[in-house]
């Protein structure tokens, strides 16, 4: 675990997280997705409207999981892309967003993945709230 922590610390300057396409809006006090802990590579607790992210640093020795959740009505359409493994991109999927508590979908991507990744989230309304994590549990 210490080796992974050192590797992640060394990669930190190279990792990029970009939230785009939507101006930031104040998030309600309850998050769509809670903090994933030290296994998280990406954590977006609560974002409103269409947006996305890019990053890097997948370890080929660990399982990879993506989780997307939403609330506030409407839907989100998620397109996830693996830079080094486009043949393993999950198919775009839609999550129905209840008005109240969030709905969440987790997709296991398996091991052997390395390099960068990104997601585009298209919300059906500018007020539809969503969150995401990309995790690699040890």
Phi, psi and omega in degrees: 000321179297322179299317179294319179298317178295320179295317179294322178296321179291329181276344186311314179296334182275340181284139180234138174235119182238120171257123187223173170079349182215132176295147180297139177235149179297131181273143173297169184291335178265131182274150176290317179228128180284167181303128184277359181078196186292347179279352185278132172264326177227139173217116172242105187289318186195118180225145178248141177081183182287142182189201178178188179203159171224152178197187178207183174099021176294139176264126181291351183266356184238150172295147179241135178229139172245138178230131175233140178221162179203163178201172176096009180090158179085207181216163166236141173251127185248128171240118183247136184229132175258116184303315185271348186222058183299338177291345180251010175300132174291150177298145175306142180223158182245138176243126174282130186256109178293158178295326184261229183311150186288151168260142182228145176231127176247132179241118176281131180255350177086192181257176175085007181268139177219164174089204187271166179204164178198165179218148172240127179245121178251112180270145181287339176220157179291346180258357176293126183263143179216163176212164182206153169222150167237120184234152173226085181296141176270000000 
